[in-house]
Structures are given as structure tokens and as C-alpha cells.
Amino acid sequence: MRLLRLLLLATLFAPLLGAAPARLEPFALAELGGYRGNAYVVHRDGDAYEYSEDVALTFTQPVDLTSFRASYTIVPQTPSSVYAWEYGRRISITMRKVPGVTYTIAVAAGVTDAQGEELGRALAVHLTTPAVPAVPAPLRATPGEPYRYGVLAHPFPFSLTGATAQRQLDLMQRAGVRFVRIDYCGTQIEPDPGRWDWSITDRVADELARRGITELPIVEQYCAPKWATGGRNYPAIWMLPSTYADFAGAVAAHLVRRFPRIARIELFNEPNLHGWWSNPNPEYAARDGSATAIYMKAAYAAVKQVMPSMTVVGPALADGGHDTDPRAFLRTMYDSGCRRGACWDVLSVHNYRWYDPTFSTKPSYQNQWSIYRQLQEIAAGRGDPGTHVMLTEWGFSTIDSPVGFDPRVQARYLALGFNLMLADSTVDGIVYVNLYNPGSDFWARTALTTTDFRTLPGFEVFRAFAQAGETASRP
């Protein structure tokens, strides 16, 4: 007992004497665990881990992260990244896991703690993954809801105007896609003031309609014609709210005349990301939501003047990045006069998160499935209770990286996310980010097909949900 008191006193007074504090515990592994989202779970060696569950190694002392990164290996080899938590004592490993595999994580004896003490002996932990990812069936069928299951088609070379357009359209029909979220760009439609060219958008809309698919047109802020941006190139936005509103009204008027089945329109795409709000006009250059509110009020009024029954969706807030938090952005929009019935009828948000969508996430995090609920709470607090939402971008990548998933896991997460949507009566519909994409980067590999159009398991999940309860085949 006396010896313990002396050790404690030495620990307390050592810093005052200029000496390193005495250690009560040697540097060693104290606990094996995992993070399911932000929920910590204790594990034993050899336990099964969920596919997106981080492996957590808790040590008795803070770990030198650089040393750890140079000292650990995973067999079989798989992409991984490491982070430190709990004041450096807990090392979290994010790793791409393949179903039905046993992994060994080995840490070399030379790894050091924050004070340079070595671990002294190598350690190894083992984990397994379930062999077959369970894919739940749809909670309910949704016949007669044209804006329930959609996909995104941005105007890139691989989009619905390129060489593979017909194959993509046929693929959408096979998948049971009900609507396509697609750009209506001023550069293409109004290249000069008052000169309208609907040829490309009409051709795509006709092809979709022939397959029983409608559209959610996006009136984007950042593909404005140069005459409306002061001569600036993409992604400069419309310099004046009035010209953006005139364009939105013209799009709505054309849709009413030509495509009456298109019943919704979306204003903006991710205006809270600074790269998508580049205005050379200083009067409307603010990136906090105040300028966006002015544009949106004007455009909403223009759309409603043409077609009062058109459902206006927006502003398609991004849930991540290093720019303006979507919650702060929405509060500023409310402070600037926006509300339901003045700027939108239905809120839209992009709710990306790179793990099982049912996992818990700290409320402070931007990237999370349930970010839309926080936006609804903000709306309710500003006098808009019961606001509905559309989740207009969402998905999972199969890229070979720590935050990429085996295609079978992608399929499981797709089904889990769809069922979360179906369980919430305030969510009108969802847009999967890619059905097909010829690229190989992170975003391209969110696709539910390979680059040569072979379908992945997620494609079959999309089809099962989208076609559940439908009694008539597509035309």
C-alpha cells in the first residue's frame, strides 16, 4: 500500500521536477472492439464484424499514429485507413471487407506509444465477416407513385445524349426506374437571350416517356449561359435572381405544354457547396444561404405562376464537404424569408454516408442518412411542421478503397436504405446516384452495373423494390 502511494506521488510531482511521469501500466493492447457508425461495441478475438464496422484497438497508452500506420498489416490484403480516438488510446481501422473472409490484423512489436515506448512484442487479432449479406425484402409496395424510385443523369458524356444513351434507357426500363433526376441547363436551352432550344431535353424526355419513366428536372444554378454570368464560364451561376427565375418559369411552362406527366421540378443543386455558388455579382455572392433564398423565392413564384399545381422541390442541400453545413444553410434561408409555400413545397437533401445506413451517427455529423430529419426539425421550429422531403442523391461505391464495398454489400445497404425510406411517410422518394457509369473513380463506381453494362446485385435490389406491387408492365 505504501509503495502504491509513493508511485502515485511520483506520478503527480514528476512533471514539476522535469522528469517523465512514472507509468502505472506498460504499453499494451487493452481491448478489442468495433465502431458501428458511432456506437462502440466490445469484441472478442475471432468475432464476426459487420461489413462497414471499423475495427477498434484500445491500448493502455496513447499510440503514436505515424508509428502505427507503419507497423500494421492486414491479411488477406485489403484497403484500409486508421484514425485515433479516445485521446490517442484507441486506433480505429476502416477496411474494405469481403463477405465470408477471415482477416488477421497484425501489429509489429516496434510500434510505439506517444512517449516512444515500444509495444515489445507483436500482436495479432482476427475477425470474420458473414458469408452472405442478408438483403431484406421491401417493407411495402408503392404502385402509382411515380416519384418514389429514381436515378440521377447528369449531363456528362456518358449521359442520356451520348453513344450509350439507348442502352442506358433500356437499362432504366429493366430496373423499373420511375423517374430520372436530370439537368435542365441554360447553356443548352437558352444559349442566347430569348432563343430557346428544347431539342435535346425533349428528345430525352420523349424516350423516357416511351418507357413509362417521368423526370425530375433540375433547374441548376451553375450551368447558366455566359450571357447571364457576365461572360464567366462554368460553374458561374446566373448573376441575377430575375434571370434565373425567368428561366425556371420558362422551363415550367414548357413542361406543362409538352410533358404534363412531369409533375415536379427541383430548384438548385448543392448550393451550400462553395464550388456550386460562384457568383461574380457581389450583391448575390454570399454562400451562407441568404443569396440562395432570394433566388429561390423568385424562381418558386415564377414556377407557380405558370403551373400552381407543380410541386417545387429544393434546394438539394449536400450533407458533407468542408463548406456550409446544410443545417446552418437552411436556418439562414429561413432567416432570409424562405419557407414552405414560398421557396419549396418539398425539401430535398443528399444524405450520403459510407456505412450501413441503419448505424447510429452522432447528431453533430453532417454525413448521415438521417440528416433530413434534422432539416425537418429546423423547418418545424420555423413554423413548417410536417414538411416532406425527397432524398435526391444517395448511394454506395464499390471502388477498391477503405470506404468502398463489395457489390453484395452494396446491394444489402441499398435495400436497407430503401426500407428506411419506406418506413418514413414524410419521405416522398429517393434518387440513387448512378445506375450506369463508364468511369472508374469513387463516384463512378456507385453504379449498379459494370462499365460494360453487366448488372451487379444492387441492380436486382433496385428492380425488386421499384417493381414491387406493379401489376402492369412498362410500355
C-alpha positions in Angstrom: 0.0 0.0 0.0 2.8 2.4 0.9 4.6 1.5 -2.4 1.4 2.4 -4.3 1.2 5.8 -2.6 4.8 6.5 -3.5 4.1 5.6 -7.1 1.1 8.0 -7.2 3.1 10.8 -5.6 5.9 10.3 -8.1 3.5 10.5 -11.0 2.0 13.7 -9.7 5.2 15.5 -8.9 7.4 14.2 -11.7 6.3 17.0 -14.2 7.3 19.6 -11.6 10.7 18.1 -11.2 11.2 18.0 -15.0 11.1 14.2 -15.2 8.8 11.9 -17.2 5.8 10.7 -15.2 6.0 7.1 -13.9 3.9 4.6 -15.8 1.2 2.7 -13.9 0.7 0.4 -16.9 3.0 -0.9 -19.6 2.2 -0.2 -23.2 -0.1 -3.0 -24.3 -3.4 -3.8 -26.1 -6.2 -3.4 -23.6 -9.4 -4.2 -25.6 -10.6 -5.3 -29.0 -13.8 -3.6 -30.2 -15.5 -2.0 -33.2 -17.5 1.1 -34.3 -20.8 0.6 -35.9 -21.3 4.1 -37.0 -20.6 6.0 -33.8 -21.7 3.1 -31.5 -18.8 1.3 -29.8 -19.1 -2.5 -29.4 -16.7 -4.7 -27.4 -15.5 -7.8 -29.3 -13.5 -11.0 -28.7 -10.8 -12.3 -31.0 -12.4 -14.1 -33.9 -15.7 -12.4 -33.7 -17.8 -11.6 -36.8 -17.8 -7.9 -37.8 -20.4 -6.1 -39.8 -19.1 -5.2 -43.3 -18.7 -1.4 -42.5 -17.8 -1.8 -38.9 -14.5 -0.3 -38.0 -12.1 -2.4 -36.0 -11.0 -0.7 -32.8 -7.8 -1.5 -30.9 -7.7 0.2 -27.5 -4.2 0.4 -25.9 -3.2 1.3 -22.3 -1.3 4.4 -23.5 -1.8 6.9 -26.3 -0.4 5.5 -29.6 2.0 7.3 -32.0 -0.3 7.2 -35.1 2.6 7.5 -37.6 4.3 4.6 -36.0 1.1 2.5 -36.0 0.4 3.2 -39.7 3.9 1.9 -40.5 3.5 -1.2 -38.2 0.2 -2.9 -39.0 -0.7 -5.3 -41.8 -4.0 -7.0 -42.8 -4.1 -10.5 -44.3 -5.6 -11.1 -46.8 -4.6 -7.6 -48.0 -7.4 -5.1 -48.3 -7.6 -1.3 -48.5 -7.6 0.4 -45.0 -7.1 3.6 -43.2 -6.6 4.4 -39.5 -7.7 7.1 -37.1 -7.1 7.8 -33.4 -9.9 8.3 -30.8 -10.1 8.4 -27.0 -7.1 10.8 -26.7 -5.0 8.6 -28.9 -5.5 5.4 -26.9 -8.0 3.8 -29.4 -7.0 3.1 -33.0 -9.9 2.7 -35.4 -9.3 0.8 -38.7 -11.6 1.4 -41.6 -11.2 -1.5 -44.0 -12.9 -2.9 -47.1 -14.4 -6.3 -46.1 -15.4 -9.1 -48.4 -18.2 -11.4 -47.3 -17.1 -14.8 -45.9 -13.4 -13.9 -45.2 -11.3 -14.2 -42.0 -8.9 -11.3 -41.6 -5.8 -11.1 -39.5 -4.6 -7.7 -38.3 -1.0 -7.9 -37.2 0.8 -5.1 -35.3 4.6 -5.2 -35.2 6.5 -5.2 -31.9 8.2 -1.9 -32.8 5.0 0.2 -32.7 5.4 3.0 -30.2 3.3 4.9 -27.8 3.3 8.7 -27.7 6.3 8.7 -25.5 8.4 6.4 -27.7 8.0 3.2 -25.7 7.7 0.1 -28.0 5.0 -2.5 -27.7 7.7 -5.0 -27.2 6.0 -8.0 -28.8 3.9 -8.4 -31.9 0.2 -8.9 -31.6 -2.5 -10.2 -33.9 -6.3 -10.1 -33.9 -8.7 -12.0 -36.0 -12.2 -11.2 -37.4 -14.6 -12.7 -39.8 -17.4 -11.4 -41.9 -20.8 -13.0 -42.6 -20.6 -15.2 -45.7 -23.9 -14.0 -47.3 -25.1 -10.4 -46.9 -28.8 -10.6 -45.9 -30.9 -8.5 -48.3 -34.3 -7.6 -46.8 -37.5 -7.5 -48.9 -39.4 -4.3 -49.5 -41.4 -3.2 -46.4 -44.3 -2.3 -48.7 -45.2 -1.9 -52.3 -45.7 1.6 -53.8 -47.7 1.3 -57.0 -48.9 4.5 -58.6 -46.1 6.6 -57.0 -44.1 8.0 -60.0 -41.6 9.9 -57.8 -40.7 7.0 -55.4 -37.6 5.4 -57.1 -35.3 7.5 -59.3 -31.8 7.7 -60.7 -29.5 10.6 -61.5 -28.5 11.5 -65.0 -26.1 14.5 -65.0 -25.1 15.9 -68.5 -21.8 14.3 -68.8 -20.6 12.5 -72.0 -21.9 9.2 -70.6 -25.4 10.6 -70.0 -28.6 10.2 -72.0 -27.3 12.1 -75.0 -24.1 10.1 -75.6 -23.3 7.0 -77.6 -24.7 4.6 -75.0 -27.9 6.5 -74.4 -30.2 3.8 -75.8 -28.6 1.1 -73.7 -28.9 3.2 -70.6 -32.5 4.0 -71.3 -33.2 0.3 -71.8 -31.4 -0.5 -68.6 -33.6 2.0 -66.7 -36.7 0.4 -68.0 -35.4 -3.1 -67.0 -34.7 -1.8 -63.5 -38.2 -0.3 -63.1 -36.9 3.2 -62.7 -39.8 5.5 -62.2 -38.2 8.9 -62.7 -34.9 10.4 -63.7 -33.4 13.4 -61.9 -31.9 15.3 -64.9 -30.3 18.7 -65.5 -32.1 21.4 -67.5 -29.2 23.8 -68.2 -29.4 27.3 -69.5 -26.3 26.8 -71.6 -28.1 24.2 -73.7 -31.7 25.5 -73.6 -31.2 29.3 -73.8 -27.8 29.9 -75.4 -28.8 33.5 -76.2 -31.4 35.7 -74.5 -34.8 34.6 -75.7 -33.5 32.0 -78.1 -34.8 28.6 -76.9 -33.6 25.2 -77.9 -35.5 22.3 -76.4 -34.4 19.7 -78.9 -32.1 17.7 -76.6 -34.2 17.8 -73.5 -37.3 17.0 -75.4 -35.7 14.0 -77.1 -34.6 12.6 -73.8 -38.0 13.2 -72.2 -39.7 11.5 -75.1 -37.5 8.5 -74.9 -38.1 8.2 -71.1 -41.9 8.7 -71.5 -42.0 5.9 -74.1 -40.6 3.6 -71.4 -43.0 4.8 -68.8 -40.4 6.9 -66.9 -41.0 10.5 -65.9 -38.5 13.2 -64.9 -37.5 15.4 -62.0 -35.9 18.3 -63.9 -33.2 20.2 -62.0 -33.1 23.9 -62.8 -29.4 24.3 -61.8 -27.8 27.5 -60.8 -24.3 26.7 -62.2 -24.8 25.7 -65.8 -26.0 29.2 -66.8 -25.3 30.6 -70.3 -22.4 33.0 -70.5 -24.7 35.9 -71.4 -26.3 35.5 -67.9 -23.0 35.1 -66.0 -21.2 38.2 -67.2 -19.1 36.1 -69.6 -17.9 33.7 -66.9 -17.5 30.0 -67.7 -19.0 27.1 -65.9 -19.7 26.8 -63.0 -20.5 30.5 -62.6 -24.2 31.0 -61.7 -26.9 33.3 -63.0 -25.8 36.7 -61.9 -29.3 38.0 -61.2 -32.2 36.3 -59.4 -34.6 37.6 -62.0 -32.9 35.9 -65.0 -32.7 32.6 -63.0 -36.4 33.0 -62.2 -37.3 33.7 -65.8 -35.5 30.6 -66.9 -37.2 28.5 -64.2 -40.6 29.8 -65.3 -39.8 29.1 -68.9 -38.8 25.5 -68.1 -42.1 25.0 -66.1 -44.2 26.5 -68.9 -42.5 24.2 -71.5 -43.1 21.1 -69.3 -46.8 22.0 -68.8 -47.3 22.3 -72.6 -45.1 19.4 -73.7 -44.8 16.9 -70.8 -47.8 17.2 -68.5 -46.8 14.0 -66.7 -43.8 15.8 -65.2 -45.3 17.0 -62.0 -42.3 18.0 -60.0 -39.3 20.3 -60.6 -36.2 20.8 -58.4 -34.5 24.2 -57.9 -30.8 24.2 -57.3 -28.2 21.5 -56.8 -26.0 21.6 -53.6 -25.9 25.4 -53.3 -24.2 25.1 -49.9 -21.0 23.7 -51.6 -19.0 26.8 -52.4 -17.9 25.4 -55.8 -21.5 25.4 -56.9 -22.2 29.0 -55.8 -19.8 31.1 -57.7 -21.4 34.5 -58.5 -19.4 37.3 -60.0 -22.2 39.7 -58.8 -21.2 40.8 -55.3 -24.8 41.6 -54.4 -25.7 37.9 -54.5 -22.3 36.3 -53.9 -23.0 35.2 -50.2 -22.6 31.5 -49.7 -24.4 31.2 -46.4 -27.9 30.7 -47.9 -29.1 34.3 -47.8 -28.5 34.8 -51.6 -29.9 31.4 -52.4 -33.1 32.4 -50.6 -33.5 35.4 -52.8 -33.1 33.3 -56.0 -35.3 30.6 -54.8 -38.2 32.8 -53.8 -38.1 34.4 -57.2 -37.9 31.1 -59.1 -40.7 29.5 -56.9 -43.0 32.4 -57.7 -42.2 32.1 -61.4 -43.0 28.3 -61.5 -46.2 28.7 -59.5 -47.4 31.5 -61.8 -47.1 29.1 -64.7 -48.4 26.0 -63.0 -49.8 26.3 -59.5 -50.0 22.5 -59.1 -46.4 21.9 -59.9 -44.6 20.5 -56.9 -41.4 22.5 -56.3 -38.6 20.6 -54.7 -35.3 22.0 -53.3 -32.7 23.2 -52.6 -30.9 19.8 -52.8 -28.5 20.5 -50.0 -25.3 18.5 -49.7 -24.7 16.7 -46.4 -20.9 16.9 -46.4 -17.9 18.6 -47.6 -16.0 21.5 -45.9 -18.3 24.3 -46.9 -21.6 25.5 -45.3 -23.3 23.0 -43.1 -26.7 22.2 -44.6 -28.4 22.9 -41.2 -26.8 26.3 -40.9 -27.6 27.0 -44.6 -31.3 26.1 -44.1 -31.6 28.3 -41.0 -30.2 31.2 -42.9 -32.6 30.6 -45.8 -35.4 30.8 -43.3 -34.0 33.9 -41.8 -34.0 35.4 -45.3 -37.7 34.7 -45.9 -37.8 31.2 -47.2 -40.4 28.7 -46.0 -42.7 26.0 -47.4 -45.0 27.7 -49.9 -42.5 30.5 -50.6 -39.4 28.7 -51.7 -40.3 25.0 -51.8 -43.2 22.5 -51.4 -40.9 19.6 -50.6 -37.3 19.9 -49.1 -34.5 18.0 -50.9 -31.2 16.8 -49.5 -28.3 14.5 -50.4 -27.8 12.1 -47.5 -24.6 10.2 -48.2 -22.8 8.2 -45.5 -20.3 5.4 -46.2 -21.6 2.7 -43.9 -24.6 0.6 -43.1 -27.5 3.2 -43.2 -29.1 1.7 -40.1 -26.0 2.5 -37.9 -26.2 5.3 -35.4 -24.5 8.6 -36.2 -23.7 11.5 -33.8 -26.2 14.3 -34.4 -23.4 16.8 -35.0 -22.1 14.9 -38.1 -23.2 16.2 -41.5 -22.8 12.9 -43.4 -25.6 10.7 -42.2 -28.7 9.0 -43.5 -31.0 10.9 -41.1 -29.6 14.4 -41.9 -33.0 15.1 -43.5 -34.8 14.7 -40.1 -32.7 17.5 -38.7 -33.7 19.7 -41.6 -37.3 18.8 -40.9 -36.8 19.7 -37.2 -35.5 23.1 -38.3 -38.5 23.6 -40.6 -40.9 22.7 -37.8 -39.2 25.1 -35.5 -39.7 27.9 -38.1 -43.4 27.2 -38.5 -43.3 24.4 -41.1 -44.3 21.2 -39.3 -44.8 18.1 -41.3 -42.5 19.1 -44.1 -41.9 16.3 -46.6 -38.6 15.6 -48.2 -37.0 13.9 -51.2 -33.6 12.3 -50.9 -32.3 13.3 -54.3 -28.8 11.8 -54.2 -27.6 8.8 -52.3 -25.5 5.7 -52.9 -22.6 3.4 -52.1 -19.4 2.9 -54.1 -17.8 -0.5 -54.9 -14.4 1.0 -55.5 -11.4 -0.8 -54.0 -10.9 1.6 -51.1 -11.5 1.7 -47.4 -14.9 3.3 -48.0 -15.8 1.1 -50.9 -17.9 -2.1 -50.6 -18.2 -5.5 -52.1 -21.1 -5.4 -54.7 -23.1 -7.8 -52.5 -22.7 -5.5 -49.5 -23.7 -2.5 -51.7 -26.9 -4.4 -52.6 -27.7 -5.0 -48.9 -27.2 -1.4 -48.0 -29.3 -0.3 -50.9 -32.2 -2.5 -49.6 -31.7 -1.2 -46.0 -31.8 2.4 -47.2 -34.9 1.9 -49.3 -36.7 0.3 -46.3 -35.7 3.2 -44.1 -37.3 5.5 -46.7 -40.5 3.3 -46.9 -40.8 3.4 -43.1 -41.0 7.2 -43.1 -44.2 8.6 -44.5 -42.6 12.0 -44.8 -40.1 10.8 -47.4 -41.7 11.1 -50.9 -38.9 9.4 -52.9 -35.2 8.7 -53.3 -32.7 9.1 -56.1 -29.9 6.6 -56.5 -26.8 8.4 -57.7 -25.8 6.1 -60.6 -27.4 3.2 -62.5 -24.6 3.2 -65.1 -21.3 5.0 -65.3 -18.3 4.2 -67.6 -15.7 5.7 -65.2 -13.5 4.0 -62.5 -13.3 6.7 -59.8 -15.2 6.6 -56.5 -18.3 8.3 -57.7 -18.4 6.3 -61.0 -18.3 3.1 -59.0 -21.5 3.9 -57.1 -23.1 2.4 -60.3 -25.2 -0.7 -60.1 -23.7 -2.0 -63.3 -20.2 -2.6 -64.6 -18.7 -0.4 -67.2 -19.7 -2.9 -69.9 -23.3 -2.9 -68.7 -23.3 -6.2 -66.7 -25.6 -5.8 -63.7 -24.5 -6.0 -60.1 -26.5 -7.4 -57.2 -27.7 -3.9 -56.4 -29.4 -3.6 -59.7 -31.6 -6.6 -58.8 -32.4 -5.0 -55.5 -33.4 -1.7 -57.2 -35.7 -3.7 -59.6 -37.2 -5.7 -56.7 -38.2 -2.6 -54.8 -39.2 -0.4 -57.8 -41.4 -3.1 -59.3 -43.0 -4.4 -56.1 -46.7 -4.3 -56.4 -46.8 -3.1 -60.0 -49.4 -5.0 -61.9 -48.8 -3.7 -65.4 -45.6 -4.0 -67.4 -43.9 -0.9 -68.7 -44.7 0.1 -72.3 
